[in-house]
Amino acid sequence: MRRNRPVPLLIMAIIVAVVSACSAAGSAGSGDDGKTVLRYQGSPSQVQWPELAEALGYYDKVTLDWVGDTTSGPQDIQSVATGQTDIGSAFNGSVAKLQEAGSPITAVISSSGSDDQTFQGYFSLEGSGIEGPRDLIGKRVGINTLGAYHEYAIKEWLFRNGLSDDEINRVELTVVPPINTEQALRNGQIDVGNLGGVFKDVALETGGLHEVFRDTDLIGNLSIATTVLRDDFIAENREAVADYVQGTARAIRWAQLHPREEVIAKFEEIINNRGRNENTEYVQQWKSPGIPAPGGVISADEFTLWIDEAIRLGQLQPGIDVDGLFTNEFNPYANGTFDPSADETGST
């Protein structure tokens, strides 16, 4: 049975510090046009907010450099911490753990969330007999990565439904890439699978799935992940960071305000133009940004909920300065540049 054993904070801090010391963390690349180059990891067959922002022409001083794909939020932000990339996104609980482990990173904008249309669901096969919390004991549950949002959500749901720590630990969490989760569930490789966003909608169209629970049962409509940058990068490249955040915020707001069909069409255009041998089947199912706050402005309670759980699980120590985990300084919908209630995106 797979068990989750968090890396001791001291060990993690040493690893991060050593690797960071070997990288030119604060330096930023520059392209032939003089713009600051931001290295990032993408998501297969999906479009990230920075990619949308670049396609909409919302950046003036930065340009993106795709270095590969990832399906792991913790891996994505660890790559930022070690200087392998410049921007990365992860679950807010993972951001808090990495920062508390000694990594000098700061969240600058929300990157994903859940609402009535776009949420994370946990599904079994119809007729499997898996319908409630206790039915998960001894079963295999497929999630995208350990130590991130889906592990937190499942454990919080089980805890709130009265399961003991021993019973919760008997739920076997199994790593499955999101693009493969539906197939793994239907083939019997896992008993319950996490499906979110467009992957969920494609799977539900096929039928034969039973919803065990969804994350909005726990959190309502809430942003759950943020994009981080290294603190030294922010200090040395403030104009580039400001441009990145304003452009990304405007892209989120654009998706929040424009018709679904228009957003999907733009996603298709981006995927087809980037030449990564992908298909556009998944983005056809896009429903909403999932981020409730205009332009991805970060709220402290989007961290506090998961920090409280991590403290209960013994993965974080009490006394964390939540406000020190993020900044809205560069977001135009928080700093007075744009009216967050206005029906516009700041386009010129």
N, C-alpha and C positions, 0 to 999 in steps of 0.2 A: 504494500500500500504506500502510495506517495504521500509524504508529510511535508508541510511547509516549515522550514527552519530558517528564520530570518538571519541574515549575516549580522553578526555583532556590530554595533555602531562603530566601535573603535577600529575594528579590522577594516570596515568599509571606508572609514575616514583615512586610514593609512594608504589604502589602495588608491583612493581618489587623489590624495595629496601627492603621492609618488608619481603617478601617471601625469597629473596636471603639471608637475614641476618639469617634466620632460617635454612638454609641448609649448609652442608659442601661443599660449591661450589668448592673450589679448590682441594679437595681431589680426588684421583683416586683409583679405586679398583684394586686389583692385583689378578691374577689367580694362580692356583697351579704351573704353569710353570714360574711364575715370570713376565709374560707379563701384561701390563696395560690393564684393561678391559674398553672398551668404550661402554656405554649404548646408544642405539639408537632406533628410531621408524622406522618401515618398511612401505612398500606400498603393499597392497594385490595384488597378482598375478603379481607382477613386481619385478625387480631386481635393487637394488640401487648400485651405484658405489662402496661403501665400501664392499658390499657383493660380488661383482665381484672381487675386489682386494684380499679379503681373500681367495676366491676360487682359484685364480691364484697364491697364495702363495707369494704375494707382501709385506706382513707385517712381520716384524721381532720382533718388540717389543710391538705390540698391538694385542688384540683380541676383537671381537665384542660380545655384549650381547643384543639380541633383546628383547625389553620390551613390544612390541605391535605394532599396525599399526596406521597410521593417514593419512588423506587426506588433512590436513590443514597445510600449511606452517607456518602461524603465530603461530599456536598452537605448532608446532614442535620446533621453535626457542624459544618460551616462556618457553618450558620445559627445554631447555638448560639454559636459563637465571635464572630459579629458582632452578637449580641443580637436576631436576628429570631425566635428561639425560645429556650426555656429548657432543654429536654432533647432529646437526639438520640443515635442509635446508629450505630456503624460498626465495620467490621473493625478489629481491634486494631493492625494495621500502619498503617492510616490515622490512627488516634488518635495513634500515636507520631509519625508524620510531621508532623501538624498541631501537636502540642505542641512538637516540636523546631523547628518553623518560627517559634515565638514566641507561639503562641496559648495563653493561660492557661486550659487546660481540664484536668479530671481525670475519669477513669473511675470510676464508683461502683458498678456492678453489671453482671454479664454479661447479654447480651441474646439471644444465639443461639449455636448450636454444632452439632456433628455427632456422631452416634452410629450404631449399627448399624441403627436404624430410620429416623432422620432424618438424611440426608446430602445433600451436593451432588454430583450426577453430571454427567458430560460425555458427551453422546450424539451419535452419528451415525445416519443412516438405515441400516437393514439393506440389505446389498448395495452400499453406497457404496464399500467397499474401505478405509474409514478405521477401523483397528483398533488401531494402535500409535502410539507417540510420533512416529516419523519420518513417518507418514502425515499429520501436521498441518502439515508444512512447506508453505507456499504456500496453505494453506486458511484459510477464514474461520471464526472461532470466536466465537459470540455470548455475551457476558457483560453483566451489568446495568450496569456502569460501569467506566471505566478508573481505574487507580490504587488499586483496592480488592482485596478478598479473592480474587475469581476470577482476576484477573490474576496475583496472587502464586501462587495454587495451581497454575495451569497452568504458569507459568514454573518453579516449583520441581519439578514433576513431570517436565517436559522436561529440566531440568538433571540431576536424579537419574538419568535414563535416557540420559545421555551426549550430549545435543545441545550443540553449541557455541553461544556467544552469538549468532553470526551466524545460525545455523540457527533459534534461538529467535526472533530478531527478524523472521524471514521468516514467522512465524505471524501472520496478520492478525486482530487482536482488534477485534471489531465490537460496538458498544453496541446492545443489544436489551432493551426492558423485559421483565422476567420473565414477565409475563402474556401476552406475544406470542412468546416464544421457541419454543414448540412449533410454532406456525403458520409462523414464519420458517424453521424447520428443514425442515418437511414441504414448504414451497413452494420450497425450494432457494435461499433468500436467504442462508443460512449453511450451512456444511458440518458444523459441530459446534455444539451448543448446551448451555449450562449450564442444568440443571434441578434445582431443589432443593425440598425440602419437599413441600407439597401440589401444586405445579405439576408436579413430577416424577411423582408418583403418578397424577395424572390423565392425563398423557401416556403413561405406561407401560400404563395400562389399555387405551388405544386400540391399542397394539402397533406393531410395525414399527420399533422403535428398537434400536440396539446400544450398550451401555455401553462407552465407551472407557476411562474410569477414574472413580474416585470419590475425594473428598477424604479419606475415612477411610483410604485406602491410604497417605496421607502422614502423617496426624496422629493416627490412631486416634480415640478418643472425646475430644473437646476442645472447650471453648468457643472461639469465634473472634471474637466481637464484644462490645462493651461500650457502655453508655449513659454519656454524659458530661454534665457541667455546667460552667459557667464558674466559675473559682476565686473571683471576687468575688461571684458569686451564692451560692456555698456559704458564704462568710464572712458575708454579710449576712442569710442566710435559713436558718440552721442547723436550726431546728426543722422548717421545711418540707422541707428536704432529707432530714432523718432520717425524716420521715413518708413521703416519697415512696419512699425506698429500702426501708424496712421493709415497706411495703405491696406494692411490686413484688416483693420477695424472697418474701413470703408467697404471692403469686399464682403465681410460678414453682414454689414448693414444692407448692402446691395441685395444679398440673398434673402435677408429678412423682409425686404420690401417688394421685391419683384415676383411676378407670377412664377409658379412652379415650372411651367413649360419653358419659360425663358431661361431659368437657372439650369435646367436639364440640358437645353440646347447648348449653352455655354460650356457645360461640363463635357459634353460630347465633343465639341470643337477642340477643347484643350487636350483630351485624351487622344483624339485622332492626330493632332498636330505634334505630339511629343514623341511619337514613334517608339513606344516601349512594348510593342506586340501585345496590347491589351484589347479587351472588348468593352463595349459600352452598355452591356446588358444590365449591370448593377446600378449604374447611375440613372437608368430609366425609372427606377423605383424610388428615387429621392423624393422625400416628402416635405422636409423643413430643415432649417439649420440646426435645430435642437438647442441653440444657445438663446436663452430668454432675454438677456440684457442687451440693449442696443449697442452694436459694435463690439461686443465681447468684453465690456467692462467687468472687472473682477470684483467679487464681493467676498468679504472675510468668511461669511458663513459657508461658502463653497469649500473652504478648507476645514473649518472647525468641526463639521459633522464627521469627517473621516479621521481627523486627528484624535478626537474623543474616542473613536473606536480603536485606533492604534494604541492609545494609552491603555485602554481596557485589556487589549490583547498582549500588552507588555512589549510592544514593538517601538514605542516612543515613550519618552519621559515627560511628565507634566511640566508646565511652565513655558511652553513654546510661545514665542512672540509671533502670533499669526500675521499681524500686519507687516512683519518683516519678511514674509515669504513672497510678497508680490508688490507690484507698483502699478498704478494707473496713470502715472505721470505723463506718459507719452500718448495715451489714448485720447483722440480728439473728442470722443463722446463723454469723457470724464474731465478734461482740462479746460472746457469752455470753448473749444474751437467750433464744435458743431452742437446743435441742440439735439439731444437724444430723443426728444419727443417729436421732432420734425419728420415729415414724410420726404426725406431726401438723404443722399449719401455723401454730400460734399463734393459731388462731381463738378467739374468746370466745363 
